[in-house]
């Protein structure tokens, strides 16, 4: 395309230059009685005409290369009339909601303060952050549409390199905003293995859908409502996920449920309990489950009661789960052969640095009562640590006696009693995948300090 434009400009320049030379040659006319002979220097200088011809040729070449008037076709002209050829994103972040959250976050006190005022201030900050997340999600959807539009313009040479790089820089602020919201959500509502940051945009998406329902009830037209989303599947949809090729060379499709659908990648949970993500939104990666593929079917060798329990767990599956216990709360820690010991939560969400960055080491650090040592509960599980109460302490003492009596009878009996108690603890905790090794381990780890609210420019 560029070569054709240069050829056209060269031809135009040659023709204009030749014409200019012809026009600047003196004309020999016979003098008349009424008028004197024409002057040879009446026209523009030759160098000025040549320069003007070069400018005109360059302009024509640029118009031809960028497919602008008069070289653009009707479809491009209609897109330009609708603003398709504008170069900025034209989308702004919700400054009002960002400012309101920053003010609310400054009033949040340490979570060990359980007073009614402290809880009210924390709840106000959580509500403010959710409003900010909802508006930022809508803005990011629109910004994504705009950056994709500009990308198509760039691919068809309708956008310069400088304009495209400027748009990319502008788009970065939306990514930073979403990242900041996730960090603030994890600070306000920590959880295991991740905090509210894993689920805040799911909650924001639900808010968008509720807003649409209210507007629809008020008679607002569809084109005046905020968009419902950008993906094919909604939260809770039953799908089939491409899990790669099996030993027979055929693609393995497994049943699952959509956990989040506000943006790619999809978060899915397979019927066998594994969490996976779908990076693209097309049938080669994830497709709708058929009418006969909606049910959660038993796994090979799985008893019916386990299937029912797994079905209930999947129905209530969430992307995150808040910590059950607060800092400073009295608990009972499973110390293995020592039995259940009373203690206090002195640390939470313990991480350690690794080659791939920080990794989660454990859920709680528990200082044992009457001792100068602490233990690490690796998971937020009823099998490892429980909230203290007189009734719960009596129950754990009975469990400890049963295990010790079984140990005296032999390893097989001890294992059988431990399995029964584990099932009871799992049912009480409501979790679907609890660890098989309940013993807490001694720990010298220091708890991570809660991060301060991040300033948003």
Secondary structure, DSSP 8 states (H G I E B T S, - for coil): -HHHHHHHHHHHHHHHHHHHHHHHS-------SSS----TT-S--HHHHHHHHHHHHHHHHHHHHTT-TTSS-HHHHHHHHTTTT--S------HHHHHHHHHHHTT---TT--SHHHHHHHHHHHHHHHHHHHHHHHHHHHHHHHHHHHHHHHHTT-S-HHHHHHHHHHHHHHHHHHHHHHHHHHHHS-BSSS-GGGTHHHHHHHHHHHHHHHHHHTT--GGGS----SSSS-TT-EEEEEEEE-TTSSEEEEEEEEEE-SSSSEEEEETTS-EEEESS-STTTEEE--GGG-S----TT--HHHHHHHHHHHHT--S--B-SS-TT-EEEEE-GGG-EEEEEEEEEEEEEEETTEEEEEEEEEEEETTSS-EEEESS--TTTEEE--HHHHHHHHHHHHHHHHHHHH-HHHHHHHHHHHHHHHHHHHT-S---S----EE---------------
